[in-house]
Amino acid sequence: MCNIEEADLTDFIKNNAVKELNIIFTDTAKYRITVSLNWKEGLWNLVTARGKTREWASLDRLCKHIREKYDGALPPITLKLTEHQQLHKEKKK
């Protein structure tokens, strides 16, 4: 998976170059964004300027971030909870 910084993602969204935003609930109980671009294969992981994966502790805060940062024509957004749900099921056994 490749990395993409916030400034680049903002530009790509404004130019309609983003096919889909994926919000993924991780095994650390945080949310992160992966992006599918129209002109490039594969998924792109949103990272900070220092190259660390950008994560949110709350889905509410992530939604607020999306509304404020990417205001305008947003691409389809998918929420994936499967990674954490699978771990939760395995811990119950």
C-alpha positions as CSV (number, residue, x, y, z in Angstrom):
1,M,0.0,0.0,0.0
2,C,1.3,3.4,-0.9
3,N,1.1,6.6,1.2
4,I,-0.6,9.9,0.5
5,E,-0.4,13.1,2.5
6,E,-3.3,15.3,3.5
7,A,-2.5,18.2,1.1
8,D,-2.3,15.8,-1.8
9,L,-5.6,14.1,-0.9
10,T,-7.3,17.5,-0.6
11,D,-6.1,18.5,-4.1
12,F,-7.2,15.1,-5.5
13,I,-10.7,15.4,-4.0
14,K,-11.1,18.9,-5.4
15,N,-10.1,17.7,-8.8
16,N,-12.4,14.6,-8.7
17,A,-9.4,12.2,-8.9
18,V,-10.6,10.1,-5.9
19,K,-12.7,7.1,-6.7
20,E,-13.5,6.1,-3.1
21,L,-12.6,6.9,0.5
22,N,-12.5,3.9,2.8
23,I,-12.7,4.4,6.6
24,I,-11.3,1.3,8.3
25,F,-11.7,0.4,12.0
26,T,-8.4,-1.1,13.0
27,D,-7.4,-3.7,15.6
28,T,-6.2,-0.8,17.8
29,A,-9.7,0.5,17.9
30,K,-8.9,3.6,15.8
31,Y,-10.1,4.7,12.4
32,R,-7.9,5.4,9.4
33,I,-8.5,6.4,5.8
34,T,-7.4,4.6,2.7
35,V,-8.1,6.0,-0.8
36,S,-8.7,4.6,-4.2
37,L,-7.6,7.0,-7.0
38,N,-9.1,7.2,-10.5
39,W,-5.8,7.2,-12.3
40,K,-3.6,4.9,-10.1
41,E,-3.9,1.3,-9.1
42,G,-4.1,0.1,-5.5
43,L,-5.0,1.7,-2.2
44,W,-3.3,4.7,-0.7
45,N,-3.0,5.1,3.1
46,L,-3.5,8.6,4.5
47,V,-0.3,9.6,6.4
48,T,0.9,12.7,8.4
49,A,3.6,14.9,7.1
50,R,6.1,12.8,9.0
51,G,4.9,9.6,7.3
52,K,2.9,8.1,10.2
53,T,-0.5,6.7,9.5
54,R,-3.2,9.2,10.3
55,E,-5.7,7.8,12.8
56,W,-8.7,9.0,14.7
57,A,-10.0,7.6,18.0
58,S,-13.6,8.6,17.3
59,L,-15.7,8.2,14.2
60,D,-17.4,11.5,15.1
61,R,-14.1,13.3,15.0
62,L,-13.2,11.7,11.7
63,C,-16.5,12.7,10.1
64,K,-16.0,16.2,11.4
65,H,-12.5,16.2,9.9
66,I,-13.8,15.0,6.5
67,R,-16.6,17.7,6.4
68,E,-14.1,20.5,7.3
69,K,-11.1,19.4,5.3
70,Y,-12.7,18.0,2.2
71,D,-15.7,20.3,1.8
72,G,-17.2,20.0,-1.6
73,A,-18.0,17.1,-3.9
74,L,-17.0,14.1,-1.8
75,P,-16.4,10.7,-3.4
76,P,-18.3,7.6,-2.1
77,I,-17.3,6.7,1.4
78,T,-17.1,3.1,2.7
79,L,-16.9,2.1,6.4
80,K,-15.2,-1.2,7.0
81,L,-15.5,-2.7,10.5
82,T,-14.5,-6.3,9.7
83,E,-10.9,-6.2,11.0
84,H,-11.8,-5.3,14.5
85,Q,-15.0,-7.4,14.6
86,Q,-13.1,-10.5,13.7
87,L,-10.6,-9.9,16.5
88,H,-13.4,-9.3,18.9
89,K,-15.0,-12.6,17.9
90,E,-11.8,-14.5,18.4
91,K,-11.2,-13.0,21.8
92,K,-14.6,-14.2,23.0
93,K,-13.9,-17.9,22.2
